[in-house]
Amino acid sequence: MNEMLNTVRQSQLRMRLASIECRLSVLHADRKPVPTDKYALVSITDIRNDTILFTTPLLLPDEGKLIYGCRIMLEGTSFSIMGGGIKRLNELSPYEYRMEYSLDEQEQIRMYAAVNAMLETAATSISRAIASYMSFHSRAYRNRSLPRQSFQI
């Protein structure tokens, strides 16, 4: 039961992270700035101390000559991160990538606090929904009576 609950929670966590708007753009190519305001929306699957994992249907170059920027839009606040060292983790679409990024310490603390607050709110809502469903289900199960059968000989 606990294993199933953990799997459900991890799935909900991934779904919640994927709901964060993340705009990926190219900032530098061969050490030269790329003046553009175009971006691609990507789905975040994990955020770690110095890496971000995301999926996209786009086949991105990963030879290391590009520097990418991500603007993470989170509940009225945005965070800009820069990263290089992008690496494709699978060969089938949707592609999953890992990007090493840099962010100053204060911004990283603010970003993690905002992400954690969003996940905590989501976890509370999900817990309430599960508890509500379980209470309804167990009551229905307890009150269910089997039809009585009578046999005549």
Backbone as CSV, one residue per row, in Angstrom:
resi,resn,N_x,N_y,N_z,CA_x,CA_y,CA_z,C_x,C_y,C_z
1,MET,0.824,-1.194,0.000,0.000,0.000,0.000,0.868,1.257,0.000
2,ASN,1.915,1.268,0.870,2.794,2.434,0.926,3.530,2.642,-0.385
3,GLU,3.923,1.545,-1.030,4.623,1.645,-2.303,3.716,2.264,-3.358
4,MET,2.461,1.844,-3.373,1.514,2.406,-4.330,1.276,3.886,-4.039
5,LEU,1.162,4.236,-2.769,0.956,5.630,-2.385,2.152,6.487,-2.791
6,ASN,3.372,5.964,-2.603,4.570,6.698,-3.023,4.603,6.886,-4.531
7,THR,4.203,5.863,-5.269,4.166,5.966,-6.733,3.175,7.032,-7.164
8,VAL,2.019,7.066,-6.517,1.004,8.074,-6.837,1.534,9.466,-6.513
9,ARG,2.181,9.612,-5.374,2.720,10.919,-4.991,3.809,11.387,-5.955
10,GLN,4.691,10.469,-6.374,5.726,10.840,-7.326,5.111,11.249,-8.658
11,SER,4.090,10.531,-9.071,3.405,10.872,-10.314,2.767,12.255,-10.206
12,GLN,2.122,12.527,-9.078,1.518,13.837,-8.867,2.583,14.934,-8.836
13,LEU,3.738,14.642,-8.236,4.836,15.604,-8.193,5.307,15.923,-9.606
14,ARG,5.487,14.897,-10.441,5.917,15.124,-11.822,4.891,15.939,-12.587
15,MET,3.609,15.626,-12.387,2.555,16.374,-13.072,2.559,17.834,-12.633
16,ARG,2.763,18.066,-11.347,2.767,19.432,-10.832,3.976,20.209,-11.351
17,LEU,5.144,19.544,-11.387,6.329,20.197,-11.942,6.131,20.515,-13.421
18,ALA,5.494,19.593,-14.141,5.256,19.807,-15.573,4.300,20.970,-15.817
19,SER,3.493,21.305,-14.818,2.548,22.411,-14.987,3.220,23.780,-14.866
20,ILE,4.466,23.807,-14.401,5.203,25.066,-14.304,5.576,25.503,-15.719
21,GLU,5.303,26.745,-16.043,5.661,27.239,-17.369,7.159,27.507,-17.416
22,CYS,7.816,26.866,-18.372,9.259,27.025,-18.533,9.540,27.350,-19.998
23,ARG,10.130,28.519,-20.234,10.430,28.994,-21.589,11.926,28.835,-21.847
24,LEU,12.254,27.986,-22.813,13.643,27.719,-23.169,14.015,28.520,-24.410
25,SER,15.150,29.202,-24.355,15.624,29.953,-25.514,17.146,29.830,-25.613
26,VAL,17.672,30.129,-26.775,19.119,30.117,-26.994,19.639,31.523,-26.708
27,LEU,20.622,31.616,-25.807,21.195,32.918,-25.447,22.486,33.205,-26.201
28,HIS,23.343,32.186,-26.328,24.631,32.346,-26.998,24.897,31.148,-27.898
29,ALA,25.485,31.415,-29.063,25.943,30.365,-29.967,27.389,30.677,-30.325
30,ASP,28.278,29.749,-30.087,29.715,29.964,-30.327,30.211,31.233,-29.641
31,ARG,29.789,31.416,-28.412,30.205,32.562,-27.573,29.729,33.921,-28.093
32,LYS,28.751,33.910,-28.988,28.184,35.159,-29.491,26.723,35.235,-29.079
33,PRO,26.270,36.405,-28.630,24.864,36.534,-28.219,23.904,36.310,-29.384
34,VAL,22.791,35.723,-29.074,21.743,35.490,-30.069,20.592,36.433,-29.726
35,PRO,20.414,37.501,-30.508,19.345,38.457,-30.200,17.990,37.948,-30.714
36,THR,17.252,37.318,-29.843,15.932,36.825,-30.225,15.027,36.809,-28.997
37,ASP,13.748,36.913,-29.255,12.789,36.792,-28.160,11.943,35.538,-28.338
38,LYS,12.392,34.630,-29.216,11.666,33.378,-29.433,12.045,32.373,-28.358
39,TYR,11.080,31.548,-28.007,11.326,30.529,-26.991,10.448,29.316,-27.283
40,ALA,10.792,28.213,-26.653,10.002,26.983,-26.742,9.550,26.619,-25.329
41,LEU,8.314,26.207,-25.200,7.829,25.749,-23.904,8.281,24.314,-23.689
42,VAL,8.853,24.042,-22.529,9.301,22.696,-22.179,8.633,22.294,-20.869
43,SER,8.558,20.986,-20.620,7.944,20.467,-19.396,9.030,20.024,-18.422
44,ILE,9.056,20.631,-17.267,10.041,20.293,-16.240,9.660,18.952,-15.623
45,THR,10.656,18.065,-15.477,10.413,16.796,-14.799,11.129,16.733,-13.455
46,ASP,12.202,17.528,-13.296,12.925,17.533,-12.021,13.797,18.777,-11.945
47,ILE,13.923,19.309,-10.740,14.825,20.432,-10.488,15.742,20.012,-9.365
48,ARG,17.039,20.106,-9.615,18.036,19.741,-8.608,18.919,20.953,-8.346
49,ASN,19.920,20.784,-7.478,20.775,21.915,-7.096,21.404,22.633,-8.277
50,ASP,21.945,21.891,-9.217,22.613,22.551,-10.342,22.169,22.001,-11.695
51,THR,21.126,21.188,-11.714,20.609,20.656,-12.979,19.088,20.739,-13.006
52,ILE,18.590,20.829,-14.212,17.146,20.804,-14.418,16.889,19.750,-15.497
53,LEU,15.893,18.920,-15.296,15.508,17.919,-16.280,14.191,18.348,-16.893
54,PHE,14.088,18.223,-18.213,12.863,18.623,-18.892,12.644,17.765,-20.125
55,THR,11.398,17.763,-20.596,11.059,17.051,-21.829,10.507,18.048,-22.836
56,THR,10.706,17.710,-24.097,10.205,18.520,-25.195,10.159,17.644,-26.444
57,PRO,9.233,17.918,-27.361,9.237,17.173,-28.618,10.334,17.650,-29.575
58,LEU,11.038,18.727,-29.229,12.076,19.291,-30.088,13.392,18.540,-29.931
59,LEU,14.051,18.300,-31.032,15.378,17.691,-31.032,16.399,18.821,-30.942
60,LEU,16.947,19.029,-29.760,17.868,20.139,-29.518,19.309,19.699,-29.732
61,PRO,20.142,20.584,-30.267,21.564,20.233,-30.386,22.197,20.172,-28.999
62,ASP,23.018,19.159,-28.788,23.628,19.005,-27.464,25.148,18.893,-27.548
63,GLU,25.754,19.545,-28.554,27.203,19.446,-28.696,27.959,20.415,-27.789
64,GLY,27.291,21.275,-27.071,27.947,22.115,-26.074,28.343,23.499,-26.535
65,LYS,28.045,23.891,-27.771,28.412,25.222,-28.255,27.315,26.251,-27.991
66,LEU,26.203,25.800,-27.451,25.077,26.694,-27.189,24.903,26.899,-25.691
67,ILE,24.499,28.095,-25.343,24.109,28.391,-23.962,22.637,28.721,-23.992
68,TYR,21.895,28.000,-23.186,20.442,28.140,-23.145,20.034,28.961,-21.932
69,GLY,18.883,29.550,-22.050,18.280,30.249,-20.933,16.886,29.700,-20.699
70,CYS,16.514,29.600,-19.453,15.159,29.166,-19.090,14.531,30.243,-18.228
71,ARG,13.335,30.618,-18.582,12.553,31.515,-17.730,11.449,30.670,-17.135
72,ILE,11.505,30.514,-15.832,10.525,29.708,-15.112,9.482,30.646,-14.527
73,MET,8.249,30.474,-14.969,7.141,31.317,-14.512,6.388,30.545,-13.437
74,LEU,6.346,31.110,-12.241,5.798,30.384,-11.115,4.954,31.297,-10.242
75,GLU,3.646,31.178,-10.374,2.684,31.891,-9.529,3.019,33.371,-9.367
76,GLY,3.094,34.076,-10.483,3.313,35.518,-10.443,4.763,35.933,-10.321
77,THR,5.677,34.993,-10.232,7.093,35.289,-10.119,7.819,34.571,-11.242
78,SER,8.890,35.172,-11.733,9.677,34.481,-12.755,11.131,34.408,-12.308
79,PHE,11.773,33.335,-12.719,13.178,33.104,-12.413,13.891,32.815,-13.714
80,SER,15.022,33.462,-13.932,15.802,33.240,-15.150,17.058,32.470,-14.791
81,ILE,17.266,31.362,-15.486,18.469,30.580,-15.268,19.185,30.420,-16.601
82,MET,20.522,30.353,-16.539,21.348,30.135,-17.724,22.021,28.794,-17.576
83,GLY,22.144,28.097,-18.703,22.795,26.807,-18.626,23.401,26.367,-19.928
84,GLY,24.413,25.605,-19.795,25.039,24.941,-20.927,25.141,23.479,-20.550
85,GLY,25.936,22.765,-21.253,26.101,21.355,-20.911,24.810,20.574,-21.009
86,ILE,23.991,20.887,-22.008,22.731,20.178,-22.179,23.037,18.779,-22.714
87,LYS,22.323,17.793,-22.187,22.551,16.410,-22.597,21.215,15.720,-22.833
88,ARG,21.084,15.087,-23.994,19.871,14.331,-24.325,19.948,12.986,-23.621
89,LEU,18.879,12.616,-22.910,18.871,11.381,-22.124,18.206,10.213,-22.836
90,ASN,17.400,10.483,-23.853,16.787,9.390,-24.619,16.743,9.773,-26.094
91,GLU,16.510,8.788,-26.933,16.575,9.002,-28.377,15.207,9.036,-29.041
92,LEU,14.137,8.972,-28.266,12.792,8.982,-28.829,12.028,10.196,-28.332
93,SER,11.161,10.715,-29.197,10.333,11.855,-28.820,9.196,11.388,-27.913
94,PRO,8.826,12.115,-26.875,9.394,13.390,-26.451,10.778,13.177,-25.828
95,TYR,11.699,14.023,-26.216,13.077,13.914,-25.757,13.200,14.447,-24.332
96,GLU,14.043,13.798,-23.556,14.311,14.270,-22.205,15.743,14.794,-22.167
97,TYR,15.913,15.935,-21.536,17.220,16.589,-21.478,17.584,16.911,-20.036
98,ARG,18.893,16.969,-19.810,19.420,17.444,-18.529,20.306,18.641,-18.849
99,MET,20.048,19.732,-18.159,20.818,20.945,-18.386,21.416,21.412,-17.072
100,GLU,22.715,21.650,-17.081,23.381,22.229,-15.916,23.148,23.728,-15.960
101,TYR,22.796,24.291,-14.832,22.503,25.728,-14.814,23.211,26.410,-13.664
102,SER,23.246,27.727,-13.755,23.811,28.518,-12.667,22.774,29.558,-12.251
103,LEU,22.710,29.778,-10.976,21.769,30.742,-10.412,22.378,31.238,-9.120
104,ASP,22.331,32.535,-8.881,22.927,33.008,-7.635,22.152,32.455,-6.436
105,GLU,22.816,32.432,-5.303,22.285,31.742,-4.128,20.933,32.290,-3.667
106,GLN,20.778,33.601,-3.652,19.516,34.198,-3.217,18.362,33.816,-4.143
107,GLU,18.621,33.864,-5.466,17.581,33.486,-6.429,17.234,32.006,-6.300
108,GLN,18.247,31.178,-6.069,17.999,29.746,-5.915,17.139,29.479,-4.680
109,ILE,17.401,30.154,-3.606,16.600,30.004,-2.382,15.160,30.438,-2.651
110,ARG,14.990,31.578,-3.329,13.632,32.050,-3.653,12.896,31.066,-4.564
111,MET,13.604,30.529,-5.570,12.978,29.599,-6.503,12.558,28.319,-5.778
112,TYR,13.453,27.764,-4.958,13.103,26.539,-4.233,11.950,26.773,-3.265
113,ALA,11.930,27.928,-2.624,10.832,28.233,-1.707,9.509,28.300,-2.459
114,ALA,9.510,28.933,-3.629,8.283,29.041,-4.424,7.831,27.672,-4.930
115,VAL,8.778,26.853,-5.412,8.434,25.508,-5.888,7.908,24.663,-4.737
116,ASN,8.579,24.697,-3.595,8.132,23.908,-2.439,6.758,24.344,-1.955
117,ALA,6.500,25.649,-1.949,5.177,26.136,-1.533,4.107,25.637,-2.488
118,MET,4.400,25.665,-3.795,3.442,25.176,-4.780,3.196,23.669,-4.596
119,LEU,4.259,22.910,-4.379,4.113,21.461,-4.207,3.391,21.119,-2.907
120,GLU,3.641,21.887,-1.861,2.972,21.650,-0.590,1.471,21.899,-0.714
121,THR,1.104,22.965,-1.404,-0.306,23.262,-1.636,-0.952,22.139,-2.434
122,ALA,-0.255,21.662,-3.450,-0.785,20.573,-4.282,-0.917,19.298,-3.465
123,ALA,0.084,19.003,-2.624,0.040,17.780,-1.820,-1.124,17.821,-0.837
124,THR,-1.381,18.986,-0.248,-2.492,19.119,0.693,-3.816,18.890,-0.025
125,SER,-3.974,19.460,-1.192,-5.209,19.279,-1.958,-5.398,17.830,-2.360
126,ILE,-4.328,17.189,-2.803,-4.403,15.789,-3.207,-4.714,14.910,-2.005
127,SER,-4.083,15.176,-0.862,-4.345,14.389,0.352,-5.805,14.498,0.765
128,ARG,-6.336,15.716,0.682,-7.757,15.889,1.028,-8.656,15.108,0.075
129,ALA,-8.341,15.147,-1.203,-9.148,14.420,-2.188,-9.080,12.920,-1.946
130,ILE,-7.881,12.404,-1.657,-7.732,10.968,-1.393,-8.472,10.585,-0.124
131,ALA,-8.339,11.395,0.923,-9.032,11.101,2.179,-10.540,11.116,1.974
132,SER,-11.036,12.073,1.209,-12.463,12.157,0.935,-12.934,10.927,0.181
133,TYR,-12.176,10.542,-0.828,-12.542,9.364,-1.610,-12.522,8.109,-0.740
134,MET,-11.464,7.975,0.077,-11.338,6.777,0.916,-12.463,6.711,1.945
135,SER,-12.859,7.835,2.506,-13.943,7.804,3.491,-15.254,7.432,2.812
136,PHE,-15.476,7.933,1.620,-16.676,7.583,0.891,-16.665,6.104,0.529
137,HIS,-15.523,5.642,0.032,-15.401,4.257,-0.409,-15.571,3.291,0.764
138,SER,-14.941,3.571,1.900,-15.030,2.638,3.026,-16.441,2.614,3.593
139,ARG,-17.135,3.751,3.608,-18.500,3.790,4.107,-19.404,2.972,3.181
140,ALA,-19.195,3.115,1.894,-20.001,2.360,0.942,-19.722,0.869,1.085
141,TYR,-18.490,0.527,1.364,-18.128,-0.882,1.498,-18.742,-1.475,2.763
142,ARG,-18.706,-0.720,3.864,-19.258,-1.219,5.134,-20.769,-1.372,5.064
143,ASN,-21.434,-0.464,4.379,-22.897,-0.480,4.357,-23.475,-1.415,3.304
144,ARG,-22.626,-1.953,2.502,-23.120,-2.823,1.445,-23.598,-4.131,2.063
145,SER,-24.792,-4.487,1.733,-25.312,-5.771,2.257,-25.528,-6.700,1.082
146,LEU,-25.229,-7.941,1.322,-25.412,-8.928,0.282,-26.876,-9.332,0.232
147,PRO,-27.397,-9.566,-0.936,-28.795,-10.001,-1.028,-28.950,-11.375,-0.374
148,ARG,-30.024,-11.518,0.343,-30.269,-12.808,1.004,-30.931,-13.750,0.021
149,GLN,-30.473,-14.935,0.076,-31.058,-15.942,-0.803,-31.757,-16.992,0.060
150,SER,-32.851,-17.413,-0.400,-33.541,-18.482,0.330,-33.615,-19.697,-0.589
151,PHE,-33.439,-20.824,0.000,-33.489,-22.072,-0.736,-34.690,-22.869,-0.297
152,GLN,-35.363,-23.415,-1.225,-36.492,-24.302,-0.884,-36.127,-25.698,-1.299
153,ILE,-36.410,-26.620,-0.424,-36.129,-28.024,-0.705,-37.417,-28.764,-0.918
